[in-house]
C-alpha cells in the first residue's frame, strides 16, 4: 500500500511539474511583455499635456476633471443636507428610543466587523507585498502606498455602510411616527429621502477617491494604486455582504418562526429576536448593499481604466477616453440629483393629498425618469467632449454617438431590469399570487414549489434581456470603435467587443444614486414596522392626547399599521429590483477584467489563442470547476444561516415570556444578536478564506484553467444569483399578501407562507446577493495572482510555485470542509440529547412550544 501511495505521489508530482514547466515557458515570454500587458503594470498618460488632447474651450484633461471635484463635493453636500432634514423630523420619544437601541446595536456590530476586516486584509496584504515588492521589485514606499490605498478602499466601503445605517435608523422611527397621521405621502417621502442621501453620498465619495488617484498620484504609480484600491473595496464589500446576509437571515428566520410556534404577531415586543431582526435589516439590507454598490462602482471603473490602457495604442486616444469615462460618471451624479428633485415635486403635487396610493408608482417613475435624463445627458456630454475624437491622424466624427448608444444599453437595462423583476416579485405579480394560491390547498410544499418556479422563469428572462442588450452593444461596437482601438481588424473586433461589454456594465450604474436609493428604501420600511410594534405606543397612557398636544394631530393606529404593511411590500419589491442590476454588473464587468489576463497570456492577442478553447483541456476543466465553486458557495452560506438560525430559535423558545412582560429583556435581545454575529463571522471567515486560497491555487496551477474558472463563475453565478434572488422575493411578498390583503395572520395559510419566506430568506438576502462581490473579488484578485505566478515562473521559481499551488489548494479544501463540517447543527443522536436536556431545563413552562 505504501509503495502504491508513493507511486501516485510521484506521478502527481510529474504531472504538476509538467504543467508548471509548460506554464513557465508561456510565462517566460509573457513576462517579457509584462510591463506592457499586465494590469498591475499600467502607466497612465499625462492628463496635463494639452498636446495630447484638449476639451471644451481648450481645457486639458486634468483641468476638466479637477473642476469635476466640485460636482463630487456638491453630491456630498446634497447627501448631508438630506441627512439633516431626516434627522430633524418629528418623532415620539418611544419610537426614537427603539431606533437608537437598534443603532447602538448596529454600531457594536460594525465595530466588530471592522476588526474582522483588518484580519482579512492581513491575508491580502501578504500577496500585495509579495507581488509588488518581490516579483515586481518596487521600492518600499511604493508598496506601502499601494497598501494604503487598499486600506482606503476598505475604509470607503465601511464608511458609506456606517452612514447608511445611521440615516436609516433615523428614518425608520420618523416613518413609523409619520404613519400615525394616517397619510401615505410621509410614509413614502421619508424612506426615499434616506435612500437618495445614501446614494448621492456613496457615488460622490467613490468618485472623489478615484479622481484623487487619477489627478494627484504619479501616473507611473496610479495604475497600481487603482488596483490596490479596488481590491480593498472589493474585500470590504464581499465580507460585509456575506456577514450581513448571514446575520440578517439568522435573525429573520429566528424571529419569523415564532409567529408559527406561539401564534404571535409580527415584530411582537415580547420576542427577543425582534431587535436582532431589526439590526439584521440594517446589517444585511443596508450595510451589505451600500458596501456592494460602492465596490461595484469602483471595480467597474478600474476595469475600464485597465482596458483603455491595455488595448488603446496611443496616449492621445487614452486621454480622451479616460476623461470621457470620468465625465460620464460626474454626469450621472447630476442626472440622479435632478431626477430626484423633479420626481419628488411632481409626485408630491399628485399624491400628497391622497389618503392611500400605490407606493411602487413614484418609485417606478423615479427609475424611468432618471434613466431618460441619464441617456439624454450621455449623448449631450459625449458630443461636447468627443464629438470629433481623434486617433493619430484619423478623426472619428460618429464615435461619440456610438459610444453613447452602447452606454445607454446599460442605462436602459437599469430601468428594464426592475420592471422584469417586478413581474416575479411584486405584490401585484401573477407569479407571487400563484405562490399564494398554491398555498391554500398545498400548504408549504406547493408554496415552495411555486416560488422555485418563479425563480427559474426569472433567470431565463433576465439572461435573455442581458444577452439582447450585450448583443446590441456588440453590433454597435463593430464600426468606428473597432477602427479606433486597433488598426488590426481582427484584434480590433475582439477589443471593441470587450470594451462594449464593459460600457454596458458602466451604463448599468448610470443612475447609481437612484439604484442605491430605491434599494435602501426597503430596510427603512421594514424597520418602520418593527419600530412601531416595539415602541408599544398604542398602550402608553394618554398617548392620543399627548400627540395631539405636542405634534398637532390625533393618531390613527389602525390606519398607521395598514400603511406600514403596504409600504413594506413596496420596499420588498424594490429591494429585489436592485439585486439583479448589481449582479448583472458583476458578470458583464468581469468580462472586461478578464481581458487583462487574456492580454497577458496571449502577448496582446498574438499567441496562445488556441488555448482559449474547449479543445484545450485545462480551459474546459476550469469551466467545470468554476460551476462547482458557485454551488459550494451557495451551500456554505446557507449552512451558516441554518445553523445560526437553529441556535437562535433554540434560545428564543427558551427565553420568550408571553405572559409575564410587555417587552423582551435587553439582555435576551443582546444574546440573540451575539448568536447572529458569532455565526455570521464564523461563516464569513470560512467562506472568504476558501475563496482566497482557491483563487491563488487556480491561478498558480495553470493560467488558462483559471480563465475558464473565472468565466464559469461569472456565468453560472449570474443565473444562480438571479434565480435565488427572485424566488426569495416571490416568497417574501406572497407572505405580505397573506398578511395585508387577505388579513389571514394566524391561519394555516399564513403558516405556509411564513415557511416559504424562511426558505427564501437565505436565497434572496444571503447567497444570491453575495455572489456579486465574490465574482468581482475573485476576478480582480485573480488578475494579481496570475501576474505573480507568471513573474515567479519566469524568475525560475517553478518548484516553489508547485509547492505554493499545492499548499493553496490544501488550504482551500480545509476551509471548504470547515464551511460545512464545522458548521453542522449536529447528528440525530445529538439533537435528541439536546431536546431531552432542553425539556428537563424548561420543565412545564407553558410559554414554550415545539416547531414540530
N, C-alpha and C positions, 0 to 999 in steps of 0.2 A: 504493500500500500504506500509506504514512504517513497519507494522508487517511482511509483506512478505519479505521486504528487510532485516529486522533483522534476520529472519529465514535463508535466503540464506547466509548471512554473517556468522551466527553461524555454519551452515552446512559446508561451505567452510573452516572455521577455524578448524573444527574437521577433515576434510579430510587432510588438510595441516599438522595439528598436528600429525595425524596418520602416514602420510608419513615420517615426520621428526622423529617420535618415532622409526619407523622401521629403518630409516637411522641411528639413534643414536645407535640402537642395533648392526647394522653392524659396525658403526663407532667405538663403544667401543672396539670391538675385533680387528678391523682393526688398531686402534690406538696403540694397544699393540705391533704390529709389525711394526709400522710406521717408527721407526728408521732403520728398515732393508728394508722396501718395498718402502718408499716414495722417489720420485725423489729428492726432496729438502733436503733429509737427507743423501745423499750419502757421504761416506767417501772413498776417493781414496786410493789405496795401495801405499806403498813407492816405488818409482822408483829407489831410491838409493841402495836398498838392492840387492846385487849380488846373495844372496841365493835364491831369488825368480826367477830371470831369468837373463841371460846374452846374448849378441848378438854380432855377427861378431868379433871374436877375444877376447871375454871377456869383452866387454863394458857393463856397466849397462844401463838400460833403460834411466836413467837421463842423462848420459854422451852422449848417442847417440842422444837424442832429443836436448840436448844443442848444439851439433855440427850442428843440423838442423837449428838452428837460423841463421847460416851463409848463408844457402840457401835462407831464407826469406830476409836477407839483400841484397843478390845478386839479388833477384827478384825486390826489391825496387830500387836498382841501375839501373837495366835494364830498368824499367819504367821511371826513372829520365833521363837517357841518351836519350831515345827516345823522351821524352818531350822536351829536349833542342834542339834536331835535328828538331822537328816540329816548335818550336818557332823561330828558326833562319833561316827558309826557306824564300826565297824572296817573297815579296808581294807588290803590288802597294798601295800607301797611301789611295786611295779612298776606296779600299776593306778593308784595315786594320782598317780604321775609322768605317766602318759599323760593323765589327766583335767586335771591342772594345765597341761600343754602345750596342750591344747585350749582351756582357759580363757584362758591368756595370749594365744593367737592370736585368740580371740573378743574379748578386751579391746582388742587392736590394731584389729580390725575396727570395734568400737563407737566408738572414739575417732575413727577416720576418718569414720564415718557421722555422728558428732556435728558435726564440722566441715562436712560436706556439708549437714546440715540447716540450719545457720546461713546458708549461702549461699542455700538455697531460701527461708528465712524473710525474707531481704532483699527478694525479689520480692513476697512477701505484705505486708510492711511498707509498701511504696510505696503499695499500694492502700488499706490501712487508714488511712494518714496522709492520702492524697488524699481519701478519703470523709469521714472524721470531722473532719479538720482543715479541708479546703477546702469540701466540699459542705455538711456539717453545721455548719461553723464553730464547732467546740467549742474549749474552752480547751486550751492546750498540755499542762497537767498531766493533763487527762482523756484526751487522745490517748495520752500516754505510759503512762497506767495501762492502757488497752486493749492497747497493745503489750506491756506487761509480762505481762498475762495470756495473751497468745498465746504468749509465751516460756515461761510456766509450763505451758501445755498441752503444748508440745513437750517440756519437761523431764519432765513426768509420763509421757508415752509412752516417752521414752528411759529414764527411771529404772526403771520397772517392768520394761522389757525387759532392762535390765542385771541387775536382781535375778533375773530368770528364768534367764539363762544361768549366773549364779553358783551358784544352788542346783541347777540341772540338772547342772552339771559336778561337783558333789559327789555327786549321786545316781547318776550313771552308773557311776562306779567302785565305789561301795558296792553297787549292784545286781549288777554283774559279780562282785564278790568274794563276795557272799552266795549266788550261784548255786552256788559250789563245794561248799557243804554238801549239795547235792542235794535241797533242799526248795523247793517252789514258793512258799510264802507270802511269804518275804522279797523274792522277785523281783517280787511284786505290791505289797507294802506300801510299799517304798521309793519307787518312782516315784509312787505315789499320795500319799505324804506330800509329796513335792516339788511335785506338781501342786496340792494343796489349799493349800499355803503360798503359791504364786504367786497362786492365785485369790482367797484371802482378802485378801492384801496389795493386790492390784490394785484390787478393788472398794472396799475401805476407803479407799485413797488417793484414788481418783476421787471418792468421795462426800465425803470430808473437804474436798477442794478446792472442790467445788461448794457445800457448806454454808458454807464460808468466804466465798464471794462473796455468797451469799444473806443471811447473817447480819451480815456486817461491812462490806460495801460500801454506800455511799449508794444507796438504791433507784432514784434517777434515773440512776445510772451502772451499776448492777448488770447490767441487761439487756445493755448494750453490752459489759461485761466477760465475760458469758457467751458472747457471740458471738466475741470475741477468743480466749477460752479454747478454745472448740470448734474454731475454725479452726486454732489452733496444734496441738491434739492430733490433728486430722484430717490436717494436713500431716505430722506426725511419723509417724503410722500408715501413711499412704499411701507415704511414702518408704521406711520400714523394711520394709514388706510387699513392695514391688516389688523393692527392692535385695536383701532377704533371699531372696526367691523366685528371683531370677536367680542369686544366688551359690550357693545350695544345689543347684540343679539343674545348674549347670555342673560343680560338684564331684561330684555324684552320678553324672551320666552319664559323666564322665571316669573315675571310679573303677570303675563297673559294667562299662563296655565292656572293661576289662582282663581281666575274667573270661572273655570270649569270645576276646579276642585271644591271651592267654597261658595260658588254661585254669587260672587260679589261683583260690584260694578267696576267699570273701567277706572283705573287710577284711584282705587279706594285708599283713603289716607291710612287705613289700618294695615295695609300691605307694606312690609318693609322693603319690598323690591321696587316700589314705585320711584323712590328717589334715585336709585341706581338706573332705572329705566330712563328717567329724565336726563341724568348725566350721560347715559349712553346715546340719547338722541343727539347730544352735542358732540360726544366723542366720535360717534360713527357717522352722523349725518351732517355735522358742521365741520369738525376738525379734519376728518378724512377728506371730504370733497374739497375743502378750501386748500389744504396742502396739495391735493391731487391737481387741482386747477392751476395752482402756482407752478408746480413742476411741469405739467403738460405744456403750458405756455412757454416755459423756458427751454425745455428739451427740444420742442419742435423748432424753436428759433435757432438753437445751436445746430440742429441737424441741417437746416437750410443754409446757415453760415458755412458749415463744413462743405456742403455740396458746392456752393459758389466758389470756394477756394480750391476745391479739388478738380472741378470739372471745367470751369471757365478759364480760358487760356490767357487773357490779357488783363493787366491791372486796371485799365480804364473801365472795362466791362464789369469787373469785380466791384469797383467802387460804385458804379451806377446801380447795380443790382442790390448791393448791401444797403445803400442809402434808401433805395425804394422799399426794401423789406421793412426797414425800421420806421419809415414814414407811414407805411401802411398800418403798422402797429399803433402809432400815435393817432392815426385817423380813427382807429377802432374805439379808442377811449372817447374821442369827441362824439362819434356816432352813437355810442351807448348812452352817454350823458344826455345828448339832445333828445334821443328817442324816449328815454325815461321821462323827461320833463314834459314832452308833448303828450305821451300816453297818459301820464298822471293827470294832466289838466283836462284832457278830453274825457277820460273815464270818470273823473270826479264830477264833471258837469253832468254827465249822463246817468251816473249811478248813485251819487252821494245822497240823494233824497229818497232812494228806494229802501224799503224795509228788508228786502231779500233780492239777491241776484246770483247768477251762477259765477262763483269765484274763479272758475277757469277762463272765462271770457276775457277779462282785462289782462290776464297773464298771457293768453294766446295772442292778443292784439299787440302786446309789447314785443313779443318774439318776432312777429311778422313785420312790425314797423321797423324794428332795429335791423332786421335782415335787409329790408328795402333801402333804408338810409345807408347802410354799410355798402351795399352794392353800388348805389349811386355815387357815393364818395370815392369808392375804389376806382371807378372809371375816371372821375374828375381829377383826382390827385395823380393818378398814373399818367394821364395825358399831360398834366403840368410838369411832372418830373422827368418822364422818359418818353415824351411824345416823339422824339427823334433820337432814340437810343443808338449809339454808335459802337461798333466792334471793329477796331482797326480803322480802315478806310471806308468800311461799308456802313451804311445807315439803314436802320430798320424802322420805318415810319409806322408800321402796323403792329409792332410787337407790344406796344403799350396796351392796346385793347385785347390782344390775345392773352397776355398775362392776366389782365383784369378778369377776363372771361373764365380763366382757369381758377383763380381765387374764388370767383363768385359761385363756382360749383360747390365749393366747401361752405360758403356763406349761406347759400340756399339750403344746403343739407342741414345746417344748424337750425333751420326753421321746419324743414320737411321731416327730419327725424323725430322731433317731438310730436308732430301730427301722427306719424306712423306708430309711435309708442302709445299714444292715447287710444288708438284702435284696440290695443290689447290690455291696457291698464286703467283707463278712465272709469269712473263710476257710471258713465253712460255707455260704456263699451259693450257690444254684444257678447264678446268673449268673457268679460267679467260677469255679466248677467247669466251666462251659460254656467259659470262656476257656481253661482248661487242656485240656479235651477237644479243642477245636478245634485246639489247637497240636500235638497228637500227629501228625496227618496233614497239616495245612495249614501248619505252621510259623508263622513270624512274621506272615505275611499274614492267616491266619484268626484268629490271636491278636488282632491289632489290630482286625479287623472285629468280633469278639465283644465286645471292650471298648467300641467305639463304640456297639454295640447296647445294652449295659448302661447306658451314659451317657445315651443318648437316652430309654430307658424310664424311667430315674430322674428325668429332668427332667419328663416327663409326670406321673408320680405325685406328685412334690414340688410341682409347680404346682397340681395338683388338691387336695392337702392344704391348702396355704396359702389357696387360694381358698375352700375349705369353711370354714375357721376364720374368715377375714375376713368371709365372708357371715353366719355365725352372729353374729359380733360386731356387724355392721351391723344385723341384725334386732333384737338386744337394745337397741342404741343408739336406736332409733326409738320409745322410750317416754318415761320420765321425763327421760332425758338431753336429748332434743330440746327439751322444755319448759324445762328448767333453763338451757340455754345461751343460747337466744334466744327472745323472745316471738313473733317472726315464724315461723310453722311451716315455711315454705319454706327460710328461711335456717337455722333450727334443724336441719332434717333434714340439710342438707349438712354443717353444722358438727359435728353429733353423729356422723355417719359418719366424718369425718376424725379426730375425737378418738378414736373407737373403733379405727380402724386404728393410730393412734399407740400406744394402750394395748396392742394386740396385740403390737406390736414391743417395748414395755416389758415385757410378760409373757414374751416370748422370752428376755429377760435375767433372768427371775425367779429363776433359780438360777445366776446369773452365776459365782460362785466355783467351783461344781461343773462348769459347762460348760468353764471355763478349765482346771480340774484334769484332766478326762479328756482334753482336747486336749493338755495338757502331758505327759501320761503317755507319749505316743508318742516324742518326741525322747529321753527318758531311756532307754527300752527299745532304741531304735535305736542310741544311743551306747554302751549297755552291751555290746552285741555287739562293737562296734569296739574298745572298751577292752580287752575280753578278748583279742582277737586281737593288738592292738598291744603288749600287755604281754608277749607271748610267755612267759607264766607257766609253761606246761607244760614249756618247755625249760630252765628255771632249775635248776641243780644242787641237789639236796637239798630241793626245794620242798615235797614232801609232808611230810617230817619237820619242816621249818620251820613250816609252817602248823599241824601238829598240836601242836607245842611252844608257839607264840605265840598261837594262836587256839582251840585245843582241839577241832579236828575234822580228819578226813582228807578231803582234797578228792577229788571225783569229777568229773574233767574232761569226760568224755563226757556225763554227765547234765547238767552245767552248760551245755554248748553247746546241748543239746536244749531246756532250759528257756528259755534266752535267745532262741532261734529262735522258740519258741512265743509267748513274751511279746511279741516284736517284731510278730508277726502281730496280736495284740490291740491293740497300740499303733497299728498302721497303721489298723485298723478305727475306733478311737475318734478318731484324728486326722481321719479322714474325716467322722465324725458331727458334729463341731463346726463344720465349714466351712459347711454349708447353714444352720445356725442363725444364724451371723453374717451370711451373705449375705441370708437372709430378713429379718433385722432391718434391714439397709440399705435394702432395697426397700420394706418396709412403713413404716419410719420416714421414708423420703424423701417418702412421700405427705404426711405431716404437715408436713414442712419446706416443701414446695411450696405449702402453704396460705398461707404468708406472702406469697409473690409474688402469688398469686391475690387475696388481700385488698387488697394494694397497688394492683394494676392494675384491680380492679373496684370500688374505693372501698367496700369492705365488702359485696361481692356485690350492688351496686345498678346498675352499668353494665358494658358491655363483655362480658357473659356470652356473647353470640353469638360472640365471638372464641375462646372455648374450645370449638371445634367443628371437625370435619373439613371443614366448609364454609368455614372461614377459611383461605386458602392458606398464610399463614405458619405457622400451627399444624400443618398437615399436613406441610409441608416440614420442620418441626422434628422431627416423629416419624420421618421418613425419615433425617434427619441423625444423630440420636442412635444409631440402629442401626449406621450406618456407623462411628461412633467406637468402638463396642464391638468390632467386628471388627478395626478398626485396632489397638486396644489389645492384643487377643489376639495378633495377628501381631507387633506390635512387641516385646512382652515375650518371646515365643518366639524371635524373631530374636536378641535379646541372649543368650539361653541357647544357641542353636545355634552362634553364632559363638564365644562363650566356651568352650563345650564342645569345639569343634574345636581351639582353641588349647591347651586343657588336655590333650586326647588326644594332640595332636602332641608336646607337651612330655613327657608321661609315657612315651610309647612310646620316646622317645629316651633317657630317663634311668632307666628301670626296670632294675634289676640283679637277676636271679633267681638267679644262681649265686655271686655274689661277696660277698653280705652277708645278714645276717638281717633288717635293717631298712633302709628308705629313709633317706637322709641328711636332716637337718633343713633344710639349705639347699634341697634339691629340693622338700621339702614346703612350705616357705615360698614358693617360686616359684609353685607351683600355687595357693596362697592368694592371691598377688598377682594372678595371672591372673583368678581369680574376682572379686576385689574391683574390678579395673580395669573389667571388662565389666559388673559389677553397677552401678557408679556411672555409667558412660557411658550404659548403657541407661536407668537411672532418670532421669538428667538430661534426656535427650531426651523421655522419656515424660511426665515431670512438667511440663516447660515447654510441651509441646504441649497438655496438658490445661489448664494455667493460662491460656495465651493463647487457646485455643479457647473456654473458658468466658467470658472477657472479651469476645471477639468476638461470640459468640452473644447474650450478654446485652445488648450495646450496639446491635446492629443492629435487633432487633425483639423486644419482650418476650414476645409470645405465641408467636413462633417458639421462644423459649428454654424456655417451659413445655412445649411439645411435645417439645423436645430432651431435657429432664430426664425426662419420662415415658417416652420411648423408651429412654433409657439404663438406667433402673431396671428396666423390664420385660424388655427383651431381655438386659440384663446378668444378671438373675436366671436365666433359662433357660440362657444360655451358661455361666455360672459353675457351676451345678449339673451340667449335662451334663459339663463338663470335669473337675470335681472327682471325680465318681463313676466316670467312665470311668477316670480315673487310679487311683482306689482299687481298682477291679476288676483292672487290670493288675498293680498292686503286690502284692496278696495272691494273685493267680494264681502269680506268681513264688515267693511264700512257700510255697504248697502244694507246688510242684515241689521246693523245697529241703528242706522238712521232712517232709511225709507221704510223698512219692514217693522222696525221697533220690536225686534224679536230677541232681545237680550234675555239670557237665562234659559232659552229653549234648546232643544236638540239641534236645531238648525244653526243656532249661534255657536254651540259647542263644536259642530263640524267645521264651521268657518274659522273659528279660532285655531283649531288643529291645523287646518290648511295654511293659515297665516304663519304659524310657528314653523312649518316646513319651509315656507317661502322666506322667512326672516334671514337665515344664513345664505339662501340663494341670492337674494337681491342686495343685501347690505354687507355681506362678508366676502364670499368667494368671487362673485362677479365683479364687483367694483374694484377689488384689489388687483385684478388681472391687468388693469391699465398701467399702474406704476410698475408692476412686476415685469410686464413686457418691455417697457421703456428702460427700466434699470438693467435688465439682462442684456438688452441690445447695446446700450450705451457703455456699460461696464465691460461688456464683451469686446467692444472695439479696443479698449485699452489692453485687455488680456491678450487678444490676438497679436497686437503690435509688440507686446512684451515677449510673447512666445517666439515671434519671428526674429526679434532682435537677439534674444538669448541663443537661439539656434544658430544664427549667423556668427555669433561670437564663439561658437564651439562648445556650448554647454548642453549637448544633446543628452548625455547621461543624467545631468541634473534635471533637465526638463522631463525626462522619463520618470525620474523619482518624484518630482513635484506633481506631475499629472496623476500618477498613481495615488499619491498622498491626498490630493484634492478630491479624487473620486471616492476614496475611502471615507474622507471626512463628510462628503456629501451624503453618502449612504448611511453614515451614522446618524445624521440629523433627519434624514428621511425615515429611518427606523424609529427615532425618538418621537417624530411628529405623530406617530400612531401608537406605538407600543408603550411609550412612557406617558401617553395622554389618555389611555383607555379608562373607562369608568370602572371596570373590574369584571371578573368572571361571574358566572351564575352563582356559584357557591358563595363567593364573597358578598354578592348582593343580598342573598338570603340571610347571611350572617349579619350584615348591616341592618337589614329590615328588622331582624329579631332584636338587635340592640336598640334600634330606634323605638320599637314598641315598648320595650322594657323601660326606656328612659322617659317616654311620654306618658305611659300608663293609660289612664282612662280619660285623658284630656279631650273634651268634646269638640274643640275647635279644629282638630286635626283630621284630615280626610286623606284618602288614598287616590292616586291617579289611576289606579286600575279599576 
